[in-house]
Amino acid sequence: MTQIGHAKVSGKLQITIPKKVQEELGGVENGQYIIFYKEGRKIHIRKGMVNPIE
């Protein structure tokens, strides 16, 4: 496993996605979604689409 960045959590529990992570995701733009996946004790992130709940 290779660390490619880190982020400090703000008072509003938000983070800024580090530039290297943005590049690894193929770029991130305003309004896009970042999806969080859990696998055991690990959390993975991916850029993706969110289907609205009906």
CNS distance restraints for C-alpha pairs under 8 A (distance, minus, plus):
assign (resid   4 and name CA) (resid  20 and name CA) 6.43 0.50 0.50
assign (resid   4 and name CA) (resid  21 and name CA) 6.49 0.50 0.50
assign (resid   5 and name CA) (resid  18 and name CA) 5.95 0.50 0.50
assign (resid   5 and name CA) (resid  20 and name CA) 6.68 0.50 0.50
assign (resid   5 and name CA) (resid  21 and name CA) 6.58 0.50 0.50
assign (resid   6 and name CA) (resid  18 and name CA) 6.72 0.50 0.50
assign (resid   7 and name CA) (resid  15 and name CA) 5.95 0.50 0.50
assign (resid   7 and name CA) (resid  16 and name CA) 6.29 0.50 0.50
assign (resid   7 and name CA) (resid  17 and name CA) 6.90 0.50 0.50
assign (resid   7 and name CA) (resid  18 and name CA) 6.78 0.50 0.50
assign (resid   8 and name CA) (resid  15 and name CA) 6.16 0.50 0.50
assign (resid   8 and name CA) (resid  16 and name CA) 7.78 0.50 0.50
assign (resid   9 and name CA) (resid  13 and name CA) 5.41 0.50 0.50
assign (resid   9 and name CA) (resid  14 and name CA) 5.46 0.50 0.50
assign (resid   9 and name CA) (resid  15 and name CA) 5.11 0.50 0.50
assign (resid  10 and name CA) (resid  14 and name CA) 5.22 0.50 0.50
assign (resid  10 and name CA) (resid  15 and name CA) 6.34 0.50 0.50
assign (resid  17 and name CA) (resid  21 and name CA) 6.49 0.50 0.50
assign (resid  17 and name CA) (resid  22 and name CA) 6.48 0.50 0.50
assign (resid  18 and name CA) (resid  22 and name CA) 6.32 0.50 0.50
assign (resid  19 and name CA) (resid  23 and name CA) 6.22 0.50 0.50
assign (resid  20 and name CA) (resid  24 and name CA) 6.20 0.50 0.50
assign (resid  21 and name CA) (resid  25 and name CA) 6.22 0.50 0.50
assign (resid  22 and name CA) (resid  26 and name CA) 6.48 0.50 0.50
assign (resid  22 and name CA) (resid  27 and name CA) 5.01 0.50 0.50
assign (resid  22 and name CA) (resid  28 and name CA) 5.67 0.50 0.50
assign (resid  23 and name CA) (resid  27 and name CA) 5.08 0.50 0.50
assign (resid  23 and name CA) (resid  28 and name CA) 7.82 0.50 0.50
assign (resid  25 and name CA) (resid  46 and name CA) 6.91 0.50 0.50
assign (resid  25 and name CA) (resid  47 and name CA) 6.40 0.50 0.50
assign (resid  28 and name CA) (resid  32 and name CA) 6.76 0.50 0.50
assign (resid  28 and name CA) (resid  47 and name CA) 7.72 0.50 0.50
assign (resid  32 and name CA) (resid  47 and name CA) 7.48 0.50 0.50
assign (resid  32 and name CA) (resid  48 and name CA) 7.45 0.50 0.50
assign (resid  32 and name CA) (resid  49 and name CA) 7.66 0.50 0.50
assign (resid  33 and name CA) (resid  47 and name CA) 5.96 0.50 0.50
assign (resid  33 and name CA) (resid  48 and name CA) 5.65 0.50 0.50
assign (resid  33 and name CA) (resid  49 and name CA) 6.18 0.50 0.50
assign (resid  33 and name CA) (resid  50 and name CA) 7.07 0.50 0.50
assign (resid  34 and name CA) (resid  45 and name CA) 6.53 0.50 0.50
assign (resid  34 and name CA) (resid  46 and name CA) 5.67 0.50 0.50
assign (resid  34 and name CA) (resid  47 and name CA) 4.57 0.50 0.50
assign (resid  34 and name CA) (resid  48 and name CA) 6.00 0.50 0.50
assign (resid  35 and name CA) (resid  45 and name CA) 5.53 0.50 0.50
assign (resid  35 and name CA) (resid  46 and name CA) 5.22 0.50 0.50
assign (resid  35 and name CA) (resid  47 and name CA) 5.97 0.50 0.50
assign (resid  35 and name CA) (resid  48 and name CA) 6.08 0.50 0.50
assign (resid  35 and name CA) (resid  49 and name CA) 7.95 0.50 0.50
assign (resid  36 and name CA) (resid  43 and name CA) 6.59 0.50 0.50
assign (resid  36 and name CA) (resid  44 and name CA) 5.71 0.50 0.50
assign (resid  36 and name CA) (resid  45 and name CA) 4.62 0.50 0.50
assign (resid  36 and name CA) (resid  46 and name CA) 6.69 0.50 0.50
assign (resid  37 and name CA) (resid  43 and name CA) 5.56 0.50 0.50
assign (resid  37 and name CA) (resid  44 and name CA) 5.01 0.50 0.50
assign (resid  37 and name CA) (resid  45 and name CA) 6.15 0.50 0.50
assign (resid  38 and name CA) (resid  42 and name CA) 5.82 0.50 0.50
assign (resid  38 and name CA) (resid  43 and name CA) 4.63 0.50 0.50
assign (resid  38 and name CA) (resid  44 and name CA) 6.31 0.50 0.50
assign (resid  39 and name CA) (resid  43 and name CA) 6.28 0.50 0.50
assign (resid  39 and name CA) (resid  44 and name CA) 7.57 0.50 0.50
